[in-house]
């Protein structure tokens, strides 16, 4: 692991924009913009969990958030611009009441102008070498540094940011040369001057590519930035979703889409196939390959449409389509450059990496199961389809048939999903009883129960979490902890998102409008553990805390502006399961192992070092000094280069039912082999297995049924 200075040449957030060649609002529909604002303010004031006044404080939030959202690295606006914008700083609340968007139009039009001048700036600055001997610094803590006073100072901001990026590129190139020289004595190194020219060309290309991608985006995307500045004034998880974003959200939640089953990426003016989704229509058809370029798209036998130069989102709209329909793709093949028309019948494509998967491992003569749940997925449009709870129940049943004696549920990096599936999955591990409490604004909490007396898994249970386990993951982990049904192991605490969002199509509240107005994902509830405490801010504290690279980093709900506070409600009526005879001993033993483990101690030191680097935001722009500081960092980092190298010497295997799938799906087999290798090298899984192997059931527990 080479640890070096991380140089973020901060670009504008690529969620928004359109052609920046005009100072007007291209493709703008003023009536639509006003309608969306009108509906949003009414929905939020009536149904959001927090009752919030639209006042001067709210206005200031929108003002600051929108400007920072457009210009996070302070490369476009100056204090002179802000002086003009400030006429609206405390007027936006009044404008919103009148569905007036004058503030948005002023700032956005100015931004388009500044984007053009920014393009001129970087192109002019990159024509000549910088002075790399000059003693100067750059502070990249953009949240704290002020906007440039005027255009002259703004140009200097650009100069320093570009210079920093070039220094980083030169340093990387020199390091690569040194590595090659070690292996090849005849290797001829390039001079600093040659490397500098190449670095400037590379930075110029990166900037041109960035501006090209920005140029593909639309006014509606930028307007979404403004709308999210408004709705985030209620809480950070309330967001406006444009129609395109809503479609992606539905796909993510359901784990499926209708189309050809290929991941696409824009490279220059061309749409490339990056990956074929295993089992999808394109994969089954057999002629498309990764790195093929799609030139034209035809719906059945209609005239093909040229998509070269088309923005990716638009191209995808033509390629996707309803199940059973035909799309004909004119493709340039990667192998020989030949042009070929390939017909594909669209179908429902399931995104396999979204779904539950399991593995079996043998340790000390006993079999254990590991279930990875990436998300609490569900298809709200078709509840008869697969969801996380149904799949989890089925996967446990399959593992029971293979006589496992303990189970790990891995929720690391699981950001949540459906509350319904979280409750149902919790019910798989207890006889019946409350799983979570939910509360609407101004009302008493409602207890959500598991009412099915069936227990799908009665044996030893370990739940793995980390700092990115959030929302529904925290509901499940908290319930297992409160019932003492399983041991929670992982990061010190989970993310801390204790709120529930509902997705509301805006057209439902303004049916007379003909176009799709998008949707509002709005916080409508807070949820609480059955012990009465909220997971909001606090998250779930692990029974066994394991050091990780994130242990001292600033992130999570507690670090979000406007996050709702922690509070508590009355405890629900529940009885702990008393599942284990040695719960406390197992937790104690694990903590002692971790404290005395050299690897875990080193990971903890590494986490402190990362935190220290995160806080250092000032860099020298003198190349000799820059290189010296960077080399010092690399030298410091050398002690951590093998920190995550680990081998449990355990063999992880797929359950038997998957072996038949591999005969037809070699891609799936390759993915599983890679996953199993990672499990073998995972020090956290290893400790979870140690804990699982020590857990002993109380005598009153029913024997595990295989």
C-alpha positions in Angstrom: 0.0 0.0 0.0 1.5 3.3 -1.1 0.3 6.0 1.2 0.7 9.5 -0.2 -0.8 12.9 -0.1 -4.4 12.8 -1.4 -4.8 15.8 -3.6 -8.4 16.5 -4.3 -8.6 18.8 -7.3 -12.1 19.6 -6.4 -14.4 19.7 -9.3 -18.0 20.8 -9.3 -20.5 18.2 -8.1 -21.6 16.4 -11.3 -25.2 16.0 -10.5 -26.3 19.1 -12.3 -25.9 21.5 -15.3 -26.4 22.1 -18.9 -24.7 23.8 -21.8 -22.8 26.8 -20.3 -22.7 28.7 -23.5 -25.6 30.9 -22.7 -26.6 33.2 -19.9 -30.2 32.3 -20.1 -32.1 29.3 -18.7 -32.0 26.7 -21.6 -35.0 24.4 -21.9 -36.5 26.2 -19.0 -40.2 25.9 -18.1 -40.9 28.7 -15.6 -44.4 27.4 -14.9 -43.1 24.0 -14.1 -40.4 25.4 -11.8 -43.0 27.5 -9.9 -45.4 24.5 -9.6 -42.7 22.3 -8.1 -41.8 25.0 -5.5 -45.5 25.5 -4.7 -46.2 21.8 -4.1 -43.0 21.2 -2.2 -43.6 23.9 0.4 -47.1 22.7 1.0 -46.2 19.1 1.3 -43.3 19.9 3.7 -45.3 22.2 5.9 -48.1 19.7 6.3 -46.4 16.3 6.5 -42.7 16.6 7.4 -41.8 15.2 10.8 -40.5 18.6 11.8 -42.7 21.7 11.8 -40.5 24.5 10.6 -41.2 28.1 10.0 -40.1 29.6 6.7 -38.2 32.6 8.2 -35.0 34.5 7.9 -32.9 31.6 9.3 -34.4 29.2 6.8 -33.8 31.7 4.0 -30.1 32.0 5.0 -29.8 28.2 4.9 -31.1 28.0 1.4 -28.9 30.9 0.3 -25.7 29.4 1.7 -26.5 25.8 0.7 -27.3 26.6 -2.9 -24.3 28.8 -3.5 -22.0 26.2 -1.8 -23.6 23.5 -3.8 -22.8 25.2 -7.1 -19.3 26.3 -6.1 -18.0 24.0 -3.4 -14.3 24.7 -4.2 -14.8 28.5 -4.6 -13.7 28.6 -8.2 -16.5 30.6 -9.7 -18.1 33.2 -7.4 -16.4 36.2 -5.9 -17.3 38.4 -2.9 -18.5 40.9 -5.5 -21.0 38.3 -6.7 -22.1 37.5 -3.2 -22.7 41.1 -2.5 -25.2 41.2 -5.3 -26.7 37.8 -4.3 -27.1 39.0 -0.7 -30.1 41.2 -1.6 -32.0 37.9 -1.4 -30.3 36.4 1.7 -33.3 37.0 3.9 -35.9 37.2 1.3 -35.9 33.6 -0.1 -38.6 32.6 2.5 -40.9 35.3 1.2 -40.1 34.3 -2.4 -41.0 30.7 -1.6 -44.3 31.6 -0.2 -45.1 33.3 -3.5 -43.5 30.5 -5.6 -41.0 33.1 -6.8 -37.5 31.8 -8.0 -35.8 35.1 -8.7 -32.9 34.2 -6.4 -32.4 30.9 -8.3 -32.4 32.7 -11.7 -29.9 35.3 -10.6 -27.4 32.9 -9.1 -27.8 30.3 -11.8 -27.4 32.8 -14.7 -24.3 34.2 -13.0 -23.0 30.7 -12.5 -23.3 29.9 -16.2 -21.3 33.1 -17.0 -18.6 32.1 -14.5 -18.4 28.6 -15.9 -17.4 30.1 -19.2 -14.8 32.4 -17.6 -13.6 29.4 -15.6 -13.0 27.5 -18.8 -11.0 30.4 -20.2 -9.1 30.6 -17.0 -7.8 27.0 -16.9 -7.0 26.9 -20.6 -5.0 30.1 -20.4 -3.2 29.1 -17.2 -2.2 25.7 -18.5 -0.5 27.0 -21.6 2.7 27.8 -19.7 4.6 26.2 -16.9 4.1 27.5 -13.4 6.8 28.7 -11.1 7.5 25.6 -9.1 10.3 27.2 -7.0 8.0 29.9 -5.6 7.4 29.5 -1.9 3.6 29.5 -1.5 0.9 27.4 0.0 -2.7 26.4 -0.8 -5.4 25.7 1.8 -7.9 23.2 0.5 -10.3 23.5 3.4 -12.9 25.1 1.2 -15.5 25.2 3.9 -13.4 27.7 5.8 -11.5 29.8 3.2 -13.4 32.9 1.9 -14.6 33.5 -1.6 -12.1 35.4 -3.7 -12.4 39.2 -3.3 -12.5 39.9 -7.1 -11.8 38.3 -10.5 -8.0 38.8 -10.1 -7.9 36.9 -6.9 -10.3 34.3 -8.4 -7.8 33.7 -11.2 -5.1 33.1 -8.6 -7.4 30.6 -6.9 -7.5 28.7 -10.2 -3.8 29.0 -10.6 -3.1 27.4 -7.2 -5.6 24.6 -7.6 -4.2 23.7 -11.1 -0.7 23.9 -9.9 -1.4 21.6 -7.0 -2.9 19.1 -9.4 0.1 19.3 -11.7 2.5 18.8 -8.7 0.6 15.7 -7.7 0.8 14.3 -11.3 4.5 15.0 -11.6 5.1 13.3 -8.3 3.2 10.2 -9.4 5.0 10.1 -12.7 8.4 10.3 -11.0 7.4 7.5 -8.6 6.4 5.3 -11.6 9.7 6.1 -13.3 11.7 5.1 -10.3 9.8 1.8 -10.1 10.5 1.1 -13.7 14.2 2.0 -13.3 14.5 -0.5 -10.5 13.3 -3.3 -12.8 15.1 -2.1 -16.0 18.6 -0.7 -15.8 18.3 0.6 -19.4 15.2 2.5 -18.6 15.6 6.2 -19.5 14.0 8.6 -17.1 12.3 11.7 -18.4 13.4 15.1 -17.2 11.3 17.3 -14.8 10.6 19.6 -17.7 9.2 16.7 -19.9 7.1 15.4 -17.0 5.7 18.8 -16.3 4.6 19.2 -19.9 2.8 15.8 -19.8 1.2 16.7 -16.4 -0.2 20.0 -17.8 -1.6 18.1 -20.8 -3.2 15.5 -18.5 -4.8 18.2 -16.3 -6.0 20.0 -19.3 -7.7 16.9 -20.7 -9.2 16.1 -17.3 -10.7 19.6 -17.1 -12.0 19.4 -20.7 -13.6 16.1 -20.0 -15.1 17.5 -16.8 -16.6 20.5 -18.7 -17.9 18.2 -21.5 -19.8 16.1 -18.9 -21.1 19.2 -17.2 -22.2 20.4 -20.6 -24.4 17.3 -21.1 -26.5 18.1 -18.1 -29.7 20.1 -18.1 -31.3 23.1 -16.4 -33.7 20.7 -14.6 -30.7 19.1 -12.9 -29.4 22.5 -11.7 -32.8 23.4 -10.5 -32.8 20.1 -8.5 -29.8 21.6 -6.7 -31.8 24.6 -5.7 -34.8 22.5 -4.6 -32.6 20.3 -2.5 -31.2 23.5 -0.9 -34.8 24.3 0.1 -35.9 20.8 1.3 -32.6 20.2 3.2 -33.7 23.0 5.5 -36.0 20.5 7.1 -33.5 17.7 7.6 -30.6 16.2 5.6 -32.5 13.1 4.4 -35.4 15.0 2.8 -34.6 15.4 -0.9 -36.2 16.3 -4.1 -35.8 13.6 -6.8 -36.1 14.6 -10.5 -37.8 12.0 -12.7 -34.5 10.5 -13.7 -33.2 10.3 -10.1 -36.6 8.7 -9.0 -36.2 6.0 -11.6 -32.7 5.2 -10.4 -33.9 5.1 -6.8 -36.7 2.6 -7.7 -34.1 0.4 -9.4 -31.8 0.5 -6.4 -34.7 -0.3 -4.0 -36.0 -3.2 -6.0 -32.7 -4.5 -7.3 -34.2 -4.8 -10.8 -34.7 -2.9 -14.0 -36.2 -3.5 -17.5 -33.7 -3.3 -20.3 -30.8 -5.2 -21.9 -28.7 -5.8 -18.7 -25.6 -3.8 -19.4 -23.7 -1.1 -17.5 -22.8 1.8 -19.7 -20.3 4.6 -19.4 -19.6 7.7 -21.4 -16.0 8.0 -22.7 -15.5 11.1 -24.8 -18.4 11.3 -27.2 -19.0 7.5 -27.2 -21.2 5.2 -25.1 -19.2 2.2 -24.0 -20.4 -1.1 -22.5 -18.6 -1.5 -19.2 -20.1 -4.8 -18.0 -22.8 -7.2 -18.9 -25.1 -8.1 -16.0 -24.9 -11.8 -15.4 -28.1 -13.6 -16.5 -29.4 -10.5 -18.3 -30.7 -10.3 -21.9 -27.4 -9.0 -23.4 -25.5 -11.7 -21.5 -27.8 -14.4 -22.8 -27.8 -13.1 -26.4 -24.0 -13.6 -26.3 -22.7 -11.1 -28.9 -22.2 -8.0 -26.9 -18.9 -7.6 -24.9 -17.4 -5.2 -22.4 -15.7 -2.3 -24.2 -18.0 -2.5 -27.3 -19.1 0.9 -28.4 -22.8 1.6 -29.1 -23.2 3.9 -32.1 -26.9 3.7 -33.0 -30.1 2.5 -31.3 -33.2 1.3 -33.2 -36.6 0.3 -31.7 -37.2 -3.0 -33.5 -37.2 -2.4 -37.3 -37.5 1.4 -37.0 -34.9 3.8 -38.3 -31.8 3.7 -36.0 -31.0 6.8 -33.9 -27.4 8.0 -33.8 -26.3 8.4 -30.1 -22.7 9.5 -30.7 -22.3 12.7 -28.7 -25.6 12.2 -26.9 -25.6 12.6 -23.1 -25.5 9.2 -21.3 -28.9 9.6 -19.6 -30.6 10.2 -22.9 -28.9 7.3 -24.6 -29.9 5.0 -21.8 -33.6 6.1 -22.2 -33.5 4.8 -25.8 -31.6 1.6 -25.0 -33.9 0.6 -22.0 -37.5 -0.4 -22.6 -40.3 -2.7 -21.6 -39.9 -6.4 -21.2 -40.4 -8.3 -24.5 -39.6 -5.4 -26.8 -36.7 -5.5 -29.2 -33.8 -3.0 -29.4 -31.3 -3.2 -32.2 -27.9 -1.8 -31.4 -25.3 -0.8 -34.0 -22.1 -1.6 -32.3 -18.4 -1.1 -32.9 -16.7 -4.3 -31.7 -13.7 -4.0 -29.4 -11.9 -6.9 -30.9 -11.5 -5.9 -34.6 -13.3 -2.6 -34.8 -16.0 -4.1 -37.1 -19.5 -2.6 -37.1 -22.3 -4.9 -36.3 -26.1 -4.7 -35.6 -27.0 -6.8 -32.6 -30.7 -7.4 -31.7 -31.6 -7.8 -28.0 -35.0 -8.7 -26.5 -35.4 -6.6 -23.4 -36.4 -8.3 -20.1 -36.4 -7.7 -16.4 -32.9 -7.6 -15.2 -32.1 -8.4 -11.6 -29.0 -6.7 -10.1 -27.5 -9.7 -8.3 -25.1 -7.8 -6.2 -28.1 -6.1 -4.5 -29.4 -9.4 -3.2 -28.7 -11.7 -0.3 -25.8 -14.1 -0.8 -24.3 -16.8 1.6 -21.2 -18.8 2.2 -20.4 -21.8 4.3 -17.1 -22.2 6.3 -15.8 -25.0 8.5 -14.0 -24.0 11.7 -12.7 -26.5 14.3 -14.9 -29.3 12.8 -18.1 -27.2 12.8 -20.0 -25.6 9.9 -21.0 -22.0 10.0 -23.0 -19.8 7.6 -22.2 -16.3 6.5 -25.1 -14.2 5.0 -24.2 -10.9 3.3 -27.2 -8.5 3.1 -26.2 -5.5 1.0 -29.5 -3.7 1.3 -33.0 -4.1 2.7 -34.5 -4.2 -0.8 -38.1 -4.4 -1.9 -40.1 -3.7 -5.1 -42.9 -1.4 -3.9 -44.6 -1.6 -7.3 -44.9 -5.4 -7.1 -44.8 -6.8 -3.5 -45.2 -10.4 -4.9 -41.6 -10.2 -6.2 -38.5 -11.1 -4.2 -37.5 -8.9 -1.4 -34.8 -9.0 1.4 -37.1 -10.7 3.9 -38.2 -13.5 1.6 -34.7 -14.1 0.3 -33.2 -14.1 3.8 -35.7 -16.7 5.0 -34.9 -18.9 1.9 -31.2 -18.5 2.4 -31.4 -19.5 6.0 -33.4 -22.5 5.1 -30.8 -23.6 2.5 -28.0 -23.2 5.1 -29.9 -25.2 7.7 -30.1 -28.1 5.2 -26.3 -28.0 5.2 -26.2 -28.4 9.0 -24.6 -25.1 10.0 -24.3 -24.6 13.7 -24.0 -20.8 13.8 -24.9 -17.8 11.6 -23.2 -14.5 10.8 -25.4 -11.8 9.3 -23.1 -9.2 7.6 -24.6 -5.7 7.5 -21.4 -3.8 6.9 -21.9 -1.0 4.4 -25.6 -1.7 4.3 -27.2 1.8 4.1 -30.7 0.6 4.8 -33.8 0.4 2.7 -37.3 -0.9 3.5 -38.6 -0.6 7.0 -41.0 -3.4 6.3 -38.3 -5.9 5.4 -36.2 -4.9 8.4 -39.2 -5.8 10.7 -39.8 -9.1 8.9 -36.1 -10.1 9.0 -36.0 -9.3 12.7 -38.9 -11.7 13.1 -36.9 -14.5 11.6 -34.8 -14.7 14.8 -37.5 -14.3 17.5 -40.7 -16.0 18.3 -42.8 -12.9 18.2 -42.9 -9.4 19.7 -41.9 -5.8 19.0 -39.1 -5.0 16.6 -39.1 -1.2 16.4 -41.2 1.8 17.4 -42.1 4.6 14.9 -43.4 8.0 15.7 -45.2 10.7 13.5 -45.0 14.4 14.3 -46.9 15.2 17.4 -48.2 11.6 17.9 -47.5 8.8 20.3 -45.1 6.1 19.1 -46.5 3.0 17.3 -45.0 -0.4 18.1 -44.3 -2.5 15.0 -44.4 -6.2 15.9 -43.3 -9.5 14.5 -46.6 -11.4 14.6 -45.3 -14.7 13.1 -44.5 -17.2 15.9 -42.2 -19.1 13.6 -38.4 -18.8 14.2 -36.4 -19.3 11.1 -33.1 -19.4 12.9 -32.8 -20.4 16.6 -29.1 -21.0 16.8 -26.1 -18.8 17.7 -26.2 -15.4 15.9 -23.5 -12.7 15.3 -24.4 -9.5 13.5 -21.6 -7.6 11.8 -21.9 -3.8 11.4 -19.6 -0.9 10.7 -19.8 2.9 10.5 -21.7 2.8 7.3 -24.5 0.5 8.5 -27.5 2.7 8.6 -31.3 3.0 9.0 -32.9 -0.4 8.5 -29.6 -2.1 9.4 -29.7 -0.2 12.7 -33.3 -1.3 13.3 -32.4 -5.0 12.9 -29.1 -4.7 14.9 -30.8 -2.8 17.7 -33.6 -5.4 18.0 -31.2 -8.3 18.1 -29.2 -6.4 20.8 -32.2 -5.5 22.9 -33.5 -9.1 22.8 -30.0 -10.3 23.5 -30.6 -12.5 20.5 -27.2 -12.0 18.9 -23.8 -10.4 19.4 -23.3 -7.1 17.6 -19.7 -6.8 16.4 -17.9 -4.1 14.3 -17.4 -0.4 14.4 -17.7 1.5 17.7 -21.2 2.7 16.5 -23.3 2.6 13.4 -24.2 5.6 11.2 -27.0 6.9 13.4 -29.8 7.5 10.9 -33.0 7.1 13.0 -35.5 8.6 10.6 -38.0 7.1 8.1 -38.6 8.6 4.7 -41.5 8.2 2.4 -41.4 8.8 -1.4 -44.2 11.0 -2.6 -44.8 11.6 -6.4 -45.4 15.4 -6.7 -48.0 14.9 -9.4 -50.2 13.3 -6.8 -50.7 16.7 -5.3 -51.0 18.6 -8.6 -52.7 16.1 -10.9 -53.6 18.7 -13.6 -50.0 19.2 -14.5 -49.2 17.1 -17.7 -45.4 16.4 -17.2 -43.7 14.3 -14.6 -42.7 16.6 -11.7 -40.5 14.2 -9.9 -40.9 13.1 -6.3 -40.1 14.2 -2.8 -38.3 11.8 -0.4 -39.5 13.2 2.9 -38.8 12.4 6.5 -42.2 11.5 8.1 -41.2 9.5 11.1 -38.5 8.8 13.6 -37.9 5.3 14.7 -36.9 4.1 18.2 -35.5 0.9 19.6 -37.8 -1.3 21.6 -35.9 -0.1 24.7 -37.1 3.4 24.0 -33.9 5.0 22.8 -33.5 6.5 19.4 -30.8 5.4 17.0 -30.8 8.9 15.6 -27.2 10.4 16.1 -26.2 7.6 18.5 -26.6 4.7 16.2 -26.1 1.2 17.7 -23.1 0.7 19.9 -21.4 -2.6 19.2 -21.1 -5.2 21.9 -17.6 -5.8 20.6 -15.9 -2.8 19.0 -13.3 -3.5 16.4 -10.8 -0.9 15.2 -11.1 0.2 11.6 -9.8 2.9 9.3 -12.9 4.9 10.1 -12.6 4.8 13.9 -11.7 8.5 14.3 -13.1 9.9 11.1 -15.7 12.6 11.0 -18.8 11.2 9.4 -22.2 9.8 10.2 -25.5 11.4 11.2 -23.8 13.4 14.0 -21.7 15.3 11.5 -24.6 16.3 9.2 -25.9 19.9 9.3 -29.5 20.0 10.4 -29.7 16.4 11.6 -32.6 15.8 13.9 -31.7 15.4 17.6 -31.5 12.2 19.7 -34.4 11.6 22.1 -36.3 8.7 23.6 -39.8 7.4 24.1 -41.4 4.9 26.5 -40.0 1.4 26.3 -42.1 -1.2 24.5 -43.1 -4.4 26.3 -40.7 -7.2 25.4 -38.9 -10.0 27.0 -35.2 -10.8 26.3 -34.6 -14.2 24.8 -32.0 -15.3 27.3 -30.5 -17.3 24.4 -27.0 -17.8 25.6 -25.4 -19.2 28.7 -22.1 -17.4 28.2 -22.9 -14.1 26.4 -20.9 -11.9 28.7 -17.9 -14.2 28.8 -17.8 -14.4 25.0 -17.9 -10.6 24.7 -15.2 -10.3 27.3 -13.0 -12.9 25.6 -13.3 -11.2 22.3 -12.4 -7.8 23.7 -9.3 -9.3 25.4 -8.3 -10.9 22.1 -8.7 -7.6 20.2 -6.8 -5.6 22.8 -3.9 -8.0 22.7 -3.9 -8.5 18.9 -1.0 -6.8 17.2 -2.9 -6.5 14.0 -5.9 -4.8 15.5 -3.6 -2.4 17.5 -1.8 -1.5 14.3 -5.2 -0.8 12.6 -6.1 1.5 15.5 -2.8 3.4 15.1 -3.5 3.6 11.4 -6.9 5.1 12.0 -5.4 7.8 14.2 -2.8 8.5 11.5 -5.6 8.8 8.9 -7.5 11.2 11.1 -4.4 13.4 11.5 -3.9 13.5 7.7 -7.6 14.3 7.2 -7.1 17.4 9.4 -4.1 18.6 7.5 -5.4 20.7 4.6 -2.5 23.0 3.7 0.1 22.1 1.1 3.2 23.7 -0.2 3.3 24.7 -3.9 7.1 24.7 -4.0 7.8 21.4 -5.7 10.9 20.6 -3.6 9.0 21.2 -0.4 5.8 19.5 -1.7 7.9 16.4 -2.6 9.7 16.4 0.7 6.4 16.6 2.6 4.9 14.0 0.5 7.8 11.6 0.8 7.6 12.1 4.6 4.0 11.0 4.5 4.9 8.0 2.3 7.6 7.0 4.7 5.2 7.3 7.6 2.6 5.3 5.7 5.1 2.5 5.0 4.6 1.1 8.5 1.0 0.5 7.6 1.4 -1.0 4.1 0.7 -4.6 5.2 -1.9 -3.6 7.8 -4.8 -5.4 6.2 -2.9 -8.4 5.0 -4.4 -11.3 6.8 -5.1 -15.0 6.1 -7.5 -17.0 8.2 -6.6 -20.2 6.4 -10.3 -21.0 6.3 -12.1 -22.2 3.2 -15.3 -20.5 2.3 -17.7 -22.3 -0.1 -20.9 -21.6 -1.8 -24.0 -23.5 -0.6 -24.8 -26.5 -2.7 -27.7 -24.9 -4.6 -25.4 -22.4 -6.2 -23.1 -25.1 -7.7 -25.8 -25.9 -10.3 -26.1 -22.2 -11.1 -22.4 -22.0 -11.9 -22.8 -24.6 -14.7 -24.8 -22.0 -16.6 -23.3 -18.8 -15.2 -19.5 -18.6 -15.1 -19.6 -14.9 -14.3 -21.6 -15.6 -11.1 -19.1 -18.3 -10.2 -16.2 -15.9 -10.7 -17.9 -13.3 -8.4 -18.4 -15.9 -5.7 -14.8 -17.1 -5.9 -13.6 -13.5 -5.5 -16.0 -13.0 -2.5 -14.8 -16.2 -0.8 -11.2 -15.2 -1.2 -12.0 -11.8 0.4 -13.8 -13.5 3.3 -10.7 -15.7 3.9 -8.6 -12.5 4.1 -11.1 -10.6 6.3 -9.8 -10.1 9.8 -13.2 -8.9 10.9 -15.0 -12.0 9.7 -12.4 -14.1 11.4 -13.1 -12.5 14.8 -16.8 -12.8 14.2 -16.3 -16.5 13.6 -14.3 -16.7 16.9 -17.2 -15.2 18.7 -19.7 -17.4 17.0 -17.8 -20.6 17.8 -17.7 -19.7 21.5 -21.4 -18.9 21.9 -23.3 -21.6 23.9 -27.1 -21.9 23.9 -29.1 -22.1 27.1 -30.5 -25.6 27.8 -34.1 -24.4 27.4 -33.5 -23.4 23.8 -35.2 -25.6 21.2 -32.7 -27.7 19.2 -31.9 -26.4 15.7 -34.1 -28.1 13.1 -32.2 -29.1 10.0 
